[in-house]
């Protein structure tokens, strides 16, 4: 007998799981931050509870979560350990976008030269990847950002050259990637490169490279002030040969095809939720601090100070606005909206608002806590550091504002020259 549950029951079940995991991860968050160590035990729990398959339907072995469920759960998870939430986000958002292409494939996508082609190959690839990731509890992670190009904009400096090996068609890949979150446990590396299509035209290729493939090395460079437990080390690829099947997608450079909306809907909504979660943790800590902090010269705790009350109000206003926008963006996507090319600005806007508001909230929280907040033993200093990278995730503030502004003014994002 099959038992079905309502959407609200499923959401509550997933939120309860996220809360349980967050409370557990919080007990080790400071230790991993100070040691700059990867939380292997957290990811064992994420695998045991199947959180890593949150957006996959239950009949396919997942938890059946929607994009909105994912956002709600990530916000809660980040309140326990920001690094764990951000790191697992890189796997789950990729899996969610694959499920999107599998269950609701677009009719066509733009290939080099703007030609519309069927998406059977996209669906076939998505089926294969989901099966590997869910059935084998494998982890996928990306190598996209490069120091030379300052992000994901334009042609990657990592190159994939077509070359046969023992008579088998394939590619030789060379390059270096930064910010490879989850690097200690990634099973399948997702890598973008400059390459050519079968006709020799320059394109951007997406490759899936299994861990252990000769020529792939993780160089431990991650020693940062923020999100220290993500282990987002560099990925060095040298003379790495992969078969032709490892190339799972080709696209024209700078072409915002329908895949961009799918990928960024899952990424922007969830990233916005993660940093909203960090800010919420800071706000909650500052609120509890204000209720109990009583300087000797005063009769009551600082919660009675008008300035502190205004600070709490300002934080709640910022958080309410971010939550509303992120969740409304998720709902609109789930209702089939935001699929047009010009809708990309609305998707990016949600992430931009949430990550920047999160910084403002944590700054206010730090001012409530005051000087004690900078001590290592105080979690406020960790929130203060961990919230900072939000604006650096794609699309970064400057690129996002350019897209949002151009869309509002009716200027095509690819219009050249870009200014003047």
Secondary structure, 3 states (H helix, E strand, C coil): CCCCCCHHHHHHHHHHHHHHHHHHHHHHHHHHHHHCCCCHHHHHHHHHCCHHHCCCCHHHCCCCCCHHHHHHHHHHHHCCCHHHHHHHHHHHHHHHHHHHHHHCCCCCEECHHHCEECCHHHHHHHHHHHHHHHHCCCCEEEECEECCCCECCCCCCCEEEECCECCECEEEEEEEEEEECCCCCCCEEEEEEEEECCCCCEEEEEEEEECCCCCEEEECCCCCCCCHHHCCEEEEEEEEEEEHHHEEEEECCCCCCHHHHHHHHHHHHHHHHHHHHHHHHHHHHHHHHHHHCCCCCCCCCHHHCHHHHHHHHHHHHHHHHHHHHHHHHHHHHHCCCCCCHHHHHHHHHHHHHHHHHHHHHHHHHHHHHHHHHHCCCCHHHHHHHHCHHHHHCCCCHHHHHHHHHHHHHCCCCCCCCCCC
